[in-house]
Amino acid sequence: MAKHDLTTILGSMLEDIPQVHTGKHLNHTNFLVGNKVFAFIQGESVVLKLPKERAKELLDKKQASQLVMGKRAMKEWVVITHQHPEEYQQDEKLFKEAIAFVSSIQQTMQ
């Protein structure tokens, strides 16, 4: 799967949501709401930031895997992997949950 295809598909899926835009950091394409990352592309997968309880639910159902940075398991980040870029469109609800979650974090930090 080409990273560009995944970026294009996700970008078009999210482009009409206010304050959502894409950015780059190192080799990752990031998806941001305001200035906070709610998702990013990692290889052929997408990583989403969700509330701990929701992340655990997806992990328990084996619908996602946990993001591990070094030796640290990230409790609010899950990795979603599909064979074909178009399949990520079925996860639009999860992306919207991630946007809402990250937006709520921004509001409480202000």
C-alpha positions in Angstrom: 0.0 0.0 0.0 1.4 3.4 -0.9 1.5 5.9 1.9 0.3 8.6 -0.5 -2.9 6.6 -1.3 -3.7 6.3 2.4 -3.0 10.0 3.0 -5.3 10.9 0.1 -8.1 8.7 1.3 -8.0 9.8 4.9 -7.5 13.5 3.8 -10.7 13.3 1.7 -12.6 11.5 4.4 -11.7 14.2 7.0 -11.5 17.4 4.8 -14.9 18.7 5.6 -14.5 18.6 9.4 -13.8 22.0 10.8 -10.3 22.6 12.2 -9.0 19.3 10.9 -5.9 19.4 8.7 -2.8 17.4 7.8 0.8 18.0 8.7 4.1 16.3 8.5 6.5 15.3 11.3 9.6 13.3 10.5 8.4 10.5 8.2 4.8 10.6 9.4 1.7 12.2 8.0 -0.2 13.6 10.9 -3.9 14.5 11.2 -4.6 17.4 13.5 -7.5 19.2 15.1 -6.3 22.6 15.9 -2.7 22.1 16.7 -3.1 18.6 18.4 -2.5 15.3 16.7 -5.4 12.9 16.8 -4.1 10.4 14.2 -1.0 9.6 12.2 0.1 7.2 9.5 2.7 4.7 10.6 3.9 2.5 7.8 0.8 0.9 6.4 -1.3 1.5 9.5 -3.1 4.4 11.2 -2.6 5.3 14.8 -5.5 7.0 16.6 -5.7 8.7 20.0 -8.8 7.6 21.9 -9.9 7.6 25.6 -8.2 4.8 27.6 -11.5 2.9 28.0 -12.3 3.0 24.3 -8.7 2.0 23.4 -9.0 -1.0 25.8 -12.3 -2.0 24.3 -10.8 -2.1 20.8 -7.8 -4.0 22.0 -10.0 -6.5 23.9 -12.0 -7.1 20.7 -8.8 -7.4 18.7 -9.9 -4.6 16.4 -6.7 -2.7 17.1 -3.3 -3.2 18.5 -1.5 -1.1 21.1 1.1 1.5 20.1 4.4 0.8 21.7 7.0 3.6 21.7 10.4 2.1 22.8 9.3 -0.1 25.7 6.3 2.0 26.7 2.8 0.9 25.8 0.8 4.0 25.0 -2.6 3.7 26.7 -4.5 6.2 24.7 -3.1 5.3 21.2 -4.2 2.3 19.1 -3.0 1.0 15.8 -5.5 0.1 13.1 -4.3 -1.9 10.1 -6.2 -2.8 6.9 -5.0 -4.5 3.7 -6.4 -1.8 1.4 -6.4 2.0 2.0 -10.1 2.2 1.1 -10.9 0.0 4.1 -10.1 2.8 6.5 -13.2 4.6 5.4 -15.2 2.0 7.5 -13.4 3.5 10.6 -14.7 7.0 10.0 -16.6 6.8 13.4 -13.3 6.0 15.2 -11.6 9.0 13.5 -14.5 11.3 14.7 -14.2 9.8 18.2 -10.5 10.6 18.1 -11.2 14.2 17.0 -13.8 14.7 19.7 -11.4 13.3 22.3 -8.4 15.4 21.3 -10.7 18.5 21.0 -11.9 17.9 24.6 -8.3 17.7 25.9 -7.5 21.0 24.2 -10.5 22.7 25.9 -9.6 21.4 29.4 -5.9 22.6 28.9 -6.9 26.2 28.1 
